[in-house]
Amino acid sequence: MLAWTTQSSSNPLIPNQWEFTVLGIGMLALFLFVVALIDIARSRHLTGLARAVWVLVVLALPLVGPLLWLVIGRLGNATTRVAKKSPASSAR
């Protein structure tokens, strides 16, 4: 038997550590993907074209796209909220 094949004592029905790791990373990527798409759909600061571009970025880059949205795309939402609250707080 070759050295790089699986061990005969391992059970194919019980996942090993690498399978759990890959499954965990995949579930995290899926979670970020869904959260990014929902957040893009609910964001009010985006125009229709900007929203379509962000959806395409998230779909085209499944791991990097959601991270880009959560780091860069949401900044516009935060600055819009701060700008809207500024005149109200200065009026008091």
N, C-alpha and C positions, 0 to 999 in steps of 0.2 A: 504494500500500500504506500502511496506517496505521502510525504510529510505534510503537504499543504491541504490535504483533504480533511473533512470533518472527522472528529473522533467517533469511534464506534460506540462509545458509552453515552454520547449525548442524545437526548430524547428530542426528536424533531417536533413534537407537539408542545414542548415547553420553550418559550422564547428565551434567548440569552440576553446578556446586558446590551449588546449592540442593537438588537432589535427594539428593545425598550427605548434606547437613546434616539434611534431614528424615528420611532413612533412619537416620542415626546416632541422632537423638533418639528415633525410634520404637523402635529396637533397645534403647536404654538404658531406655526406659519399659517395654518388655516384660520385660527382664531384672529390673528392680526389682519388677515385678508378680509374676513367678514366684518371686523370692527371698522376697518378703514372704509370699506364700501358703504356701510351704514352711516358712518360719520360724514362721508362725502355727500350722501343723499340728504342728510339732515342739515348740512351747513347752509346758512342763509347768506353768507358773504360772497358766495361764488355765483358767477353768471352761468348761464346754460353751457356756453362754450368752455369755460374754465372747468366746470363740473365734468363735462365729457372728456376733457383732456386728462384730468386726474383719474377718472375711471379707467381710461386707456392705459395710463402709466401703471396703475395698480394691477390691471389684467396682464399687461405685457411683462412686467417684472414682478413675479409673484412673491419673492422674498424681499426685494429692495423697495418695491413700489409702496407697500403699506408703511414701511418704515419712513420713507420719504414723506408720505402724507402726514404721518403722525408727528414728524419733527418739523417739516417745512410748511406743509399745507395748513396746519392748524394755527400757525403763527398769525396768518391773516385774520383768522377768526378772533384771536385774542386781542389783536390790535384794534379790530373793529369794535369789540366790546369796550375796550378802554376809551376809545375815542367817543363812543356814545355816552359813557358815564361821566366823562370829564366836564361837559357843560352843565350837567345837572348838579355835580358836586360843587362847582364854582358859584352857582346861583344861590346856594344856601348861606 
